[in-house]
Amino acid sequence: MANKPVLYTTLMSPPCRAVELTAKALGLELERRNVNVMAGDHLSPEFLKMNPHHTIPVLDDNGTIVSDSHAIMIYLVKKYAADDKLYPEDIAKQARVNAALHFESGVLFARLRFITELVLLRRQPGIPEDRIELVQSGYQLLEDSLHDDYVAGPHLTIADFSCISTIASTLGFIPLDRTEYPRVNAWIDRLKLLPYYEEINGIGATKLGRFIVSQNAANSKL
C-alpha cells in the first residue's frame, strides 16, 4: 500500500500554502515535513538531492519528486482529483489558468520577494518606496484582470490558491484599499469563505506579514 505523499513545507511560505490549499480542496492527506529555511534546512545534502534549486515546497509522492508549487498543484490535480474543476482539461480554460499561474509567479510573488529578500536576508532597514509601488501596481493588474468571480474564470481553480497565498501575505504590510481595489477585495472575501482557508492560508499569511514588519523594525535599529 502506498504511503501518503510527503510535502516539504513551511507555514509562512506562500507557495507552500498554495499547495496545501490544493491538497485540502482535493481531500488529499499529506505528510507534512517542516523545512526551517532560516536555519538552512533547505541547503542540507539530503534536501539538495531532491531539489538542487533548494526551494520549497517539494513533493515526494512515493519516489516521484516534484518541485515548484505550480508544478506540484497541477500534478496533484492530475493524479488525485475526481474531476478537472481545479485544473480544466479544456485547452482554452486551461490556458487561462496557466496564464494566471505565470502572473502569480512572475509578478505577484516576484514583487513580494523583492521585499522579503531585502528585509529578511539582507537586513536592509526600511522598504524602498519603489518596491512598495511595484506591489501596488501588481494589485492594480490583478484588479484590472478580475472580470469573473475567480482569477481564471467563473470557477475556483488552482490559480486562485496560488494568487491568494501571495496576496494575503503582502496585505500584512502593504494595505489593499477596498475603494481602490473593490474586485480584489471581493475575490479575497470569496476565498475566505472556504472552510479550510484560515487554517491553511490565513494563519500563515498573517504570521509572515507580522514577521516582515517586526524584522523591518529590527533592521532599522542595526
Beta strands, then each sheet from edge to edge (+ up, - down):
strand 1: 6-9
strand 2: 31-34
strand 3: 58-61
strand 4: 64-67
sheet 1: 2+ 1+ 3- 4+
end
